[in-house]
Amino acid sequence: MEIKSLTENAISLLKELIETPSFSTEEAQTAVLIENWFTNHSIPFHRTENNVWATNKYFDERKPTLMLNSHHDTVKPNTAYTKDPFKAVVEEGKLYGLGSNDAGGCLVSLIATFTHFYTQKNLSYNLIIVASAEEENSGKNGLNSMLPIIPHIDVAIVGEPTLMQLAVAEKGLVVFDAEVVGTPSHAAHPNTNNAIYNSIEVLQWFQNFKFKKTSKALGDVKMTVTQIAAGSQHNVVPAQVNLVVDVRVNDAYSNQEIASILQAKSPCTKITPRSLRLNSSAISTDHPLVKAGIAMGRTTYGSPTLSDQAVLSCQSLKLGPGDSTRSHSADEFIYLSEIEESIQLYVELLNRVLLSAI
């Protein structure tokens, strides 16, 4: 199909997706819309839970495989919305609606790009498109569940809003539950081991501690105490204070290394990672995808936000229309011109890579 026609169809699909609620784990109906796209374009597809995927017509197991991926689930709308989050409205070139920017625009642009290349012969890479579920909640039935099912992938483009610049690295995430203990007592009596007072020193340690290794693309590891809870009565000194610590991990460390360091050095009584599976990710700046993007005038940077890249073990590039700062905001929107441009840029980028010699 002509790129212009694909773009018009992609924008229509995005409007349908916006008007179909698809909170994480509740994406069944948006999965049907994506199935309809493939049916209407005569592309055989598969569905696993709420993940919809397909391979290019001339898939050849002897070739390396490039995955195109974005997600069709959304967060729940916040209370600051002034527009109906489930109504696709275009005003002054902006398409409003929940999931328009994160990551509906990316998803429909990648689906259109895959459709453009679907019937082409003699590509240097196979193509797989995966419209994944449960990205926003890092759920068990998201992209991570698809990796044993789909063919082996060698490299991936993950569609998230990057203003179509090249996010060549992404920070990982480890969330820790920490405890600070003391001696419980009546508030009227002396107590030199008050758990709440003990937590002051611990909080200062988290505020001041610096991990030694930095990253050219991602900078320093960022550690932030995001929650604190203690006590249930005004006249009782609690036995413990519970903390939640959010650690954004650069590509100089594995998540296990971060956990080992904090368990060895932090002054908490106990500190436990909830999960170690959301690792940092990167792609070599010498990879053909990155070199092609740079040749097209795209800039490179390291992304502080998490995506489905975290579950991939292969090299991956985060690239998509829209602006990350609009994600999860009230009255979320994407410019129609961003979608139009992104499909052209995706196609040009893949032309430079897929039509070259293996």
WOURGI-V314410 format. One record per pair of residues at least 12 apart in sequence whose C-alpha atoms are under 7 Angstrom apart, sorted by sequence separation. I is the first residue (numbers start at 1). J is the second residue. If there is no record, write none. Layout:
# WOURGI-V314410
i=(I/I)
j=(J/J)
This chain:
# WOURGI-V314410
i=(85/86/182/183/229/230/322/17/85/182/229/181/228/229/259/114/180/228/227/228/322/227/321/225/226/321/31/180/225/226/31/225/226/256/31/77/224/225/255/321/28/223/224/320/27/223/224/223/255/74/222/223/254/222/221/222/221/281/221/251/281/220/250/251/280/72/219/249/279/71/72/218/278/283/70/278/282/283/277/282/283/215/281/70/71/215/70/215/214/213/30/68/194/195/195/195/196/27/195/171/169/187/24/169/186/187/23/24/186/187/22/23/24/185/186/22/23/107/185/23/106/184/106/184/106/184/183/293/103/182/292/102/103/181/182/66/72/102/181/65/66/67/68/69/70/71/72/73/101/180/181/292/57/63/64/65/66/67/68/69/70/71/72/73/75/179/180/56/57/63/64/65/66/67/68/69/70/71/73/74/179/180/56/58/63/73/179/71/178/179/289/21/178/202/288/20/60/177/178/202/19/59/177/18/19/176/177/18/19/176/18/56/175/176/56/175/55/56/174/175/15/55/174/54/55/173/174/54/173/53/54/172/173/53/171/172/52/53/171/172/18/51/52/171/18/51/52/171/18/51/174/18/51/50/217/218/217/218/67/66/65/66/67/68/69/70/180/181/65/66/67/68/69/70/179/180/14/64/65/66/67/68/69/70/178/179/14/51/179/49/178/179/178/14/177/178/13/176/177/176/177/176/10/175/176/10/174/175/174/10/174/174/7/173/6/27/172/173/172/172/24/25/171/24/170/171/170/24/169/170/24/169/168/169/1/168/166/168/170/171/165/166/167/168/169/170/171/165/166/167/168/169/170/171/172/165/166/167/170/171/167/170/172/168/167/168/158/166/167/166/167/166/165/164/164/162/163/164/158/160/161/162/163/155/156/157/158/159/160/161/162/163/154/155/156/157/158/159/160/161/162/163/155/156/157/158/159/161/162/157/161/162/161/143/144/135/164/106/106/105/101/101/102/101/125/109/113/124/101/123/124/100/101/123/124/100/101/109/113/124/97/98/100/105/109/113/124/96/97/96/97/96/95/96/94/95/94/95/94/95/93/94/93/85/83/81/82/80/81/78/7)
j=(97/98/194/195/241/242/334/30/98/195/242/195/242/243/273/129/195/243/243/244/338/244/338/243/244/339/50/199/244/245/51/245/246/276/52/98/245/246/276/342/50/245/246/342/50/246/247/247/279/99/247/248/279/248/248/249/249/309/250/280/310/250/280/281/310/103/250/280/310/103/104/250/310/315/103/311/315/316/311/316/317/250/316/106/107/251/107/252/252/252/72/110/237/238/239/240/241/73/241/218/217/235/73/218/235/236/73/74/236/237/73/74/75/236/237/74/75/159/237/76/159/237/160/238/161/239/239/349/160/239/349/160/161/239/240/125/131/161/240/125/126/127/128/129/130/131/132/133/161/240/241/352/118/124/125/126/127/128/129/130/131/132/133/134/136/240/241/118/119/125/126/127/128/129/130/131/132/133/135/136/241/242/119/121/126/136/242/135/242/243/353/86/243/267/353/86/126/243/244/268/86/126/244/86/87/244/245/87/88/245/88/126/245/246/127/246/127/128/246/247/88/128/247/128/129/247/248/129/248/129/130/248/249/130/248/249/130/131/249/250/97/130/131/250/98/131/132/251/99/132/255/100/133/133/301/302/302/303/153/153/153/154/155/156/157/158/268/269/154/155/156/157/158/159/268/269/104/154/155/156/157/158/159/160/268/269/105/142/270/141/270/271/271/108/271/272/108/271/272/272/273/273/108/273/274/109/273/274/275/112/276/278/112/278/112/133/278/279/279/280/133/134/280/134/280/281/281/136/281/282/137/282/282/283/116/283/298/300/302/303/298/299/300/301/302/303/304/299/300/301/302/303/304/305/306/300/301/302/305/306/303/306/310/317/317/318/309/317/318/318/319/319/319/319/320/319/320/321/316/318/319/320/321/314/315/316/317/318/319/320/321/322/314/315/316/317/318/319/320/321/322/323/316/317/318/319/320/322/323/319/323/324/324/308/311/308/342/320/321/321/322/326/327/327/354/339/343/354/332/354/355/332/333/355/356/333/334/342/346/357/331/332/334/339/343/347/358/331/332/332/333/333/333/334/333/334/334/335/335/336/335/336/336/331/331/330/331/330/331/330/340)
